[in-house]
């Protein structure tokens, strides 16, 4: 299964694109590990994974059709 991941802000600058495609992604832990493997600068860079517009705080299964996004840290008031 191929998953398209939408990437925003400084993360897109590090990855070099606003989309990233990963094969055989079964869960969010796999995505994190693969990102850090492919883009070592992300190892110490904080980011949040969002699946279907919901923040993921722990490992979550990924299914065909899920919308996955990576968001950099943000602040607001």
C-alpha positions as CSV (number, residue, x, y, z in Angstrom):
1,X,0.0,0.0,0.0
2,X,1.3,3.4,-0.9
3,X,0.5,6.4,1.3
4,X,0.9,10.0,0.3
5,X,1.9,12.2,3.2
6,X,1.3,16.0,3.1
7,X,4.1,18.0,4.6
8,X,4.0,21.5,5.9
9,X,6.3,24.4,7.0
10,X,9.9,23.8,7.8
11,X,9.4,20.0,7.4
12,X,8.7,20.5,3.7
13,X,11.9,22.5,3.5
14,X,13.9,19.6,5.1
15,X,12.2,16.9,2.9
16,X,12.4,19.1,-0.2
17,X,8.7,18.7,-1.1
18,X,5.2,19.2,0.3
19,X,4.4,15.6,-0.4
20,X,6.2,12.4,0.4
21,X,5.2,8.9,-0.6
22,X,5.9,5.8,1.4
23,X,5.3,2.1,0.5
24,X,4.0,-0.5,2.9
25,X,3.2,1.9,5.7
26,X,1.1,0.0,8.2
27,X,1.2,2.5,11.1
28,X,2.5,5.8,12.2
29,X,5.5,4.4,13.9
30,X,6.6,3.0,10.6
31,X,6.2,6.4,9.0
32,X,8.3,8.1,11.7
33,X,11.1,5.5,11.4
34,X,11.1,5.8,7.7
35,X,11.1,9.6,7.7
36,X,14.1,9.7,10.1
37,X,15.9,7.1,8.0
38,X,15.4,9.0,4.8
39,X,15.8,12.5,6.3
40,X,18.2,12.3,9.3
41,X,17.8,16.1,10.0
42,X,14.3,15.2,11.3
43,X,15.7,13.1,14.1
44,X,15.9,16.1,16.5
45,X,13.2,18.2,14.8
46,X,9.8,18.1,16.6
47,X,6.8,17.3,14.4
48,X,3.2,16.0,14.8
49,X,1.6,13.4,12.7
50,X,-2.1,13.9,11.8
51,X,-4.3,11.2,10.4
52,X,-7.7,12.1,9.0
53,X,-7.4,15.6,10.6
54,X,-6.8,14.1,14.1
55,X,-3.6,14.5,16.0
56,X,-1.9,11.2,16.7
57,X,-0.3,10.9,20.2
58,X,0.5,7.2,19.9
59,X,1.0,4.6,17.2
60,X,-2.0,4.3,14.9
61,X,-2.8,1.9,12.1
62,X,-2.9,3.4,8.6
63,X,-5.4,2.2,6.0
64,X,-5.8,2.8,2.3
65,X,-7.5,6.2,1.9
66,X,-6.3,7.7,5.1
67,X,-5.1,11.3,4.8
68,X,-1.7,11.7,6.6
69,X,0.0,15.0,7.3
70,X,3.2,16.1,9.1
71,X,3.0,19.4,10.9
72,X,5.9,21.4,12.4
73,X,5.6,22.9,15.9
74,X,3.3,25.9,16.1
75,X,2.2,28.4,18.6
76,X,-0.8,30.7,18.8
77,X,-2.8,32.8,21.0
